[in-house]
Amino acid sequence: MSIFDNIAIAGVAESDLGVVQNMNSADLMAQASVRAAEEAGINIKEVDGLFSSSAHYSMPTVTLAEYLGITPKYMDATSIGGASFVSLVAHAAQAISNGLCEVALIAYGSTQRTDGGGLKNITEPTPFEVPFGYHDPITAYALTAQRHMHEFGTTREQLSEVAVSTRKWASMNKKAFKRELITHEEVSNSTLISTPLTKLDCCLVTDGGAAIILTTKERAKSLNKKPVYIWGYGESTTHRSISNMLDLVTTAAAYSGKSAFEMAGVEPKDIDVAELYDAFSINVILFLEDLGFCEKGEGGHFISNGNIAPGGNLPVNTNGGGLSYCHPGMYGLFTIVEAARQLREECGERQVENCNIALAHGNGGVLSSEVTMVLSNNPKS
């Protein structure tokens, strides 16, 4: 039996997003938490399992518990970068399955934009990189993009296609920070940040928070929203610093995806919508390859001609992603929020038709930690 067999996502929510004045990171984390609980129809005082990760607070669960006035029976503040929150779903499911809690809250909040774009996290020293002009994390992602272009002939236009496609999705999302359509030329000709990545290849810097509520299947059935079920899960890591990445064009998503699909009993072709952690445009190409949606080296071709845009064969990052919707430092939790909404058919103009199986994928560090989940609006048979 899987730890997910008796678990469901009962509520999801964001805090205010974009530029949020007169609020700190705890405010946003709490605001999203209360909204998720209200959506589910659960009193916030019923939360007895608390999960978070933060670049702002050394003890985020303790900070949030105090803020909300709750006394959880179980807490977890595992940190593996932006992938932490997808990973914490498994931790919450395990806690619920083992009777350590019944209502689990996973929450995040960050005022990265109003703080001037900086994250107050502790980064391990990189003595083999910093002396050569390394700028974390953009240099690392640019390095993988250059290598992918060198090995497989991936083009500048194909990188731009990622940003253009996500902006098309964002144009249909009223919560997205950037909604104006952009062209391939505008992406390619925007300010060069680190060759070959330009400003529009890079994720946004925004304020924002998100939260999800998990509980037992039986409890979820009696709540406000149609439950979302977890069919498959996997996580892995191959390195911490980019100089120790085993292969610059292959991420640990190749392992996490394999595990998630095997547990779910489905294949990439069965996925109706994919929510990927797009800190940079190259991420989407790498993850689509490593998760098995196309062969290694074919990612650039796979996304071309609007294949991941509205009307394409594989809808990817339907909220606009980290490139256009929001990116408050860590984005992983937002992939789950959008996947759940697509499965509940709540996305209005951007709703994917006949959406029954979704993939949510988190990335942490410099392509360091990768966590994959397969979700559905139906219980696993």
N, C-alpha and C positions, 0 to 999 in steps of 0.2 A: 504493500500500500504506500501511496505517496503522502507526504505531509500536507499536500494541497487538496487531498480528496474531500475534506470537510470544510474548506475555506472559500470565502467569497469576498470580493471587494464591494462594499455597500455604499460608499460615498466618496466623491472626489471634488476638489475645489482648488481655485487659485485665490491668492490675496489680490489686492490692487497691484497692478503691474505697470512697468514702464519707468516713469519718473515719479516717485512717491515721496512727497515732502512731509516733514514733521513726523516720521515714523522710523523706528529702528528695526533691525533684523528680527528681534523677538516679537515686535508688534506684528510684522508681516507673517511670521510663522504661526502666531496665535490666531490672527485673522483668518488665514486659510484653514486652520484646524477647526475653528468654530463653524465656518461655512460648510466644511465637509461633514461635520457632525449634524448640522441642521439639515443638509440635503438628505442624509441617510435617515433622519428622524430619531437620532440618538442624542440624549443629553450628554454634554461634554463631561459631566461628572461620572458617567458610566465608563469612560475610557480607563482601562486598568493595565494596558500595555502601551509603552511610549517608546518611539523609535525616531532617531534623527541623526544627522551629521551636519557639521557646520565648519565654515572657515572663519566665523566670527566669534564663536563661543567654544571654550574648552570642554564644557559640560552642557551641551545643548538640551539633552532630555531633562536634566535637573532645572535648567533655566526655564524651559517651557512648562514643566510641571508646576513650578512656582507661579508662573504667569497665569496659567489656567486655573490654579487653585485645586489641582487634583493630586491624588496620592496613588500613583500606579503601583501595581504589584510586580511589574517586570519592566526593565529598561534596557535599551541597546543603542549605543552611539558609535557603531562601527564606521570607520572611515577608509574608503578605498577610492576617494575622489568622487567625480560626478556620477559614477556608477553605484555609489553607496545605496541609493534609495531603491533601486531595483533589487539589489542584494538584500536589503532590509525586509522586503516582502517575504523572502524565504525565512528569514529569522522570525518575523512575526507569525508566519504560518506554523512554524515549528513550536513557538511558544503557545499558540492557541491549541494546537493538536496535543500538546503535552499537559494541558490544563493549567499553564502558568498565567494565562490571562484569557479573557473572552472577547474584549473589544480593543483592537490594536489601532493606534494612530501613528502614521508615519508622516512627518512634517519637515518643512524646510522654509527658511526665509533669509533674504539677503538684500542689503541696501548697497550693492556694489556700485551702482551708478552714482548715487548721491555721495558715496564715499570717495568719489574721484576715480573709480575704475579699478581700485586695488582690492585684493583679498588678503586678509590678515592671517593667512595660514603659514604653517611652518613647512618650508620646502627643504628637502635633504640636499646637502651640498653636491655639486656635480663637477668635480675637479677635472674631469676629462672633457668638459664642454664649455664651462664659463670662460676659461682663458682664451677661447677662440671666438668670443663675441656672441655666445649663446644667449638668446632672450627667451625665457620660459613663458608660455609654451609654444609660441608661434614658430620659432626656429625648428622645433621638432616636427611639427606638422608640415612645414614647408619642405623639410628634408624628405619626408615620406612621399610628398607630392612629386618632388623632383625625381625621386627614384622610380616612381610608378610611370612617370612620363618617359624616363630613359628606358625602362625595361619593356614597356608595352605600347609605347607610342601614344599614350593618352595625351589629348590636346588641351590647349588653353580654353578652347570653346567648350569642351566637355566639362571642365571644371566650372565654367560659367553657367552651364546648363543646370547644375545643382542649385545655384543661387536664384536663377530665373524661375525654376520650377517651384521652389519653396515660396517665392514671393507671389506667385500666382495663387497658391493656397492661402497665403496670408491675406491677400486682397479680399478674401471671403470670410475673414475672421475679424470681427469688430474689436477683439481684445489684442490683436497683433500690433506690435510697436511700429513696424514698417509695413504699409499696405500698398504703396504706390508701385505699379508694375515697373520692372526694369528690363533692360535688353542685355544680350550677350556683350555688346560693345561697351555698355556702361559698366558691367562687371569687370571686363578685361582691362578697361582704361581707368578704373578707379585707382586711388593711391596705392602704389606698390608698398606692401608691408614687409614681406620676406619672400623673395623669389621662390616659386612663381605666384604666391598668394597675394591678392590685392585686398583692399579694405572690404569689398563686398563678398570676398571668399571667407571672411572672418565672422564669427558669431557677434551678436549684439552685446552691449554692456547695459544691462537694465537692473532695476530693482524688481523684487517680486518674491512670492512664496507659493507653495503648493502643499496640499495634504491629501491623504487618502485614509479611509477607514476600512479595516478588515474585521470580519467576525466569522462565526460558523455559518454554514450554508443554511441551516434551519432558521437561525436568527435573521439572516439576510433576507430570506423569503418574506418575512413579515414586515420589512421596512419599506421606505418610500420608493426606492429605485429598484429596477430590475438588476439582480446580482450579476456580477462579472466573475467568471471562474478562471482559475489558473490551471492550464493544461500541462504546461511544460516549463522547465527552468534549467539554466546552466550558467556557470560563471568560471572564469579562469584569468590568469595573468601570465605574461611572458617576460616582463622587465619592469623596472621603475624608471630608469633614465634612458633616453633615446639611444645613447651610445651602446647600451646593452640589449637593444631590441634584436632578437634573433634574426629577423628578416624584415627589412623596412617596408615591405609590401604585404606582409601577412600578420594580422593581429590575432589576439587570443579569442576574438569572436568566432574563429574557425572551430574552437573547442567548445565555447559556451553555446554556440548555435547548435552544434551537433548534439549536445546533451539535451538542450531544450526540445529540439524536434523529436529526438528519440523518446523522451518522456511523454511528449504530447501525442505521439503516434501519427504525426502529420509530416508533410514535406513543405519546402518553401513554396511550391506551386499552389498549396492550399491556403496560403495567407492572403487575406483580402485587403489588409492595410498594414503598412510597416511604419512604425514611429522610431526613428533612429536618432542617436545623439550626434547632431551635426555642429560640433564646435567649429569646424572648418569644412569647406566644400569637399576636400579629399576624403573626409570621414565617410561620407555616404557611398562613395565609390568603393572604398576598402571594405566597408561592412556588407554591402550588397554581394560582393564577391565572397567574403569569408563566411557569411551566413548561408551561402549556397544558392542565391537567386540567379547567379551567373558564374561562369568559370573565372578563375583567376586571370586577370589581365583584360577581361572583357567588360569591366564595370563602366568604362567611359562610353563604350558603344551601347551598353544596356540602357543607360539613362538618356541617350540622345533622342531627339525628335519628340520630346514631351512624354517619354514613356513613364516617368514618375510624377508628372504634373497632372492636374485635373484632366480627366478624359484618357489618361494613359493606362497601360496594362497593370501597373503596380503603383497604387497611390502611396506616396512616401511623404511623411511629415506634413500631414494634412492640416495642422494648425499654423503652419508657417515655419516651424522648427526654431532652433536656436539662431538661425540666420536672419529670421524676419519676425518671429512671434515674440519671444523673450529669451533672455539668457542671463539670469542673475547669479553668475558664478558657477553654479552646479545645476545641470539641466535634467538629470535622470528622472526625477519624479514627474516632470511634465510629460514625458513620453507615456507614462501610465495613465495620467489624467486624460490625455487625448485619445488613447486607445480605448479606455472605458467609455468615453462619450460616443465614439464611433460605434462601438458595439451596442450601445443603448439607443442609437439612432437619434442623437440630440444635436447634431452639428449643422443643421439648417442647410444653407447653400453649399457648404463643403462636404455634406454627408456622402459617404461612399455607399452606393447601392448594394444591398444584399451582403452587408458586412457582418460576418459571423465569427471569423477567426482573425485576430490581430496579433502583431508582434511588437513588443516594446523592448528597446535595447539601450542599455546604459554603457557609458565609456568614462573611464577615469584616468587622471594623470596625462601622460603623453602617449596615448593609445596603450596604456599600461594594464588597466583592469577592464574586463568586458563581461557584462551580465546580460543575459537574454531571457525573455519570458514570452510564452505563447498563451494568449488569453482568448476566451470565448464567451458568448452570451448564452451558451448552453452548457449544462453540466457534462463533464467528460463521461462517456458511456463505458 
